[in-house]
Amino acid sequence: MDPTSAFNPQQTQAMTTPPTIGAAPGGQVTTAMAPVRALQARIVPGRAATLANGPAREPFLLELSAPGAAGLPGVAATGQRTPLNLCLVIDRSGSMEGLPLEYVKQACAYVVDLLSPNDVLSIVTFEETVDVLMPPQRVTQKEPIKAGIARIQAGNTTNLYDGVSLAAQQLTQLNDPGRVSRMVVLTDGDPTAGIKDFSALVTHAGEVKSRGISATFLGFGPEYNEELLAAMAKKAGGNYAYIARPELIPEVFRMELDKLLTVAATNLRLEVKLARWVRLRGLTGLPTPPGDREFTVPLADLERGAVLQQVLDLEFTNHPLGDYRVAAGRLHYDDAGTGRPESIELDFVMEFTADAARYGAPLNPEVSQAHQMAQASRAVEQTIMGLKTGALNVTQAVNELQKTQMLLVQDGRVQEAQEVTLAMRALQSGQAGQAEKTLMGTVVNLDQGKKSAGP
């Protein structure tokens, strides 16, 4: 990787001319990035300056946004949306028999009704065996498709691995860069047939992502493995949701489709090259940050009207006075509207000073808030683990979750705050398993760093 030909990774590069800057919230500065077709990026340092000639540590906020049309969040400036290449992947094992499968059929029919002739749909079902209910085709005749969905019958065991694999085959049959490729998987149980190993399934989800396909995993009922589905969703760059009751299945499908219909950029990859004497101490979504000075991090797809925040916690040792570029990077992504690959150059710049009043200033409030959100995911995970191991009782877990909920409300993360509320209610009513499944959705969302652009 070579983010800039002038950047030497063996040293922290002094800036011979001041960086282009603009006002940031809290009176600090932010590197201004030129807007591009689908995404915009900005970098906000935690402080305008940090300590020179001694150890220092500062967080940087990298914020990516996908603007919609003026006044219409989620709508492209052209008033059009990107067509989909969508595969519905439905668990029809024996445990889905009855109301669960009936609501799945209703949800799938709803999806069909909302798609247009420009969209391509395929449907895969899985139990002990996997089947293509419908190969990839444009949604031009909706009634025959819905009639086929209505004929789905419950089978035996659950072969999740082969279901995902067959769905990926359907999606890759259409090599059209002007579409968003996504599979939506719904399952209600642990894999009981085919490849069942946790690591193999998560790795498989990453392989699907490497082929330009994002995958969303929806877990239904009390029996599925929430840690597995959440890990697969994160690895596949999609979403995760827990569906507590059958009647909620259509609504969760609707919310997922709403997101898909407004995707602006896919296959996001953040490449970063740190200067010498710069160490990465933390990065949003990674419990253990990369130890190398050069690394690549895959990011989630981004919808129009949404923002994605990544906080890089950087540590410096003994820098002289002056402005220095402490890291260089490049964001790669595919423009969902054009299908073309795009990239944005990123410069992380810090001024090193001996002025104690400047390097001792409070953190930029925006960066501080994002930094707390990046850490909140680990706090929720620790609460889940405490519940599982008995290290926390219900009262202690609820107290910890209340702290996280306050942070989420302050940050305008309505969905995550509601999830935490549902989890606390479940705990207080003796439904610890339901609480853990709900909280895994909060962890996935916080690890992605993605949120609505606000009201």
Helices and strands as residue ranges (DSSP letters): E 13-14, E 21-23, G 25-27, E 29-32, E 40-45, E 49-51, E 56-66, E 84-91, G 94-96, H 99-114, E 120-126, E 130-138, H 142-150, H 160-172, E 180-187, H 198-210, E 214-220, H 226-235, E 237-243, G 246-248, H 249-260, E 263-274, E 278-283, E 294-298, E 302-303, E 306-316, E 322-335, E 341-353, H 356-359, H 365-389, H 394-410, H 414-428, H 432-448, E 450-452
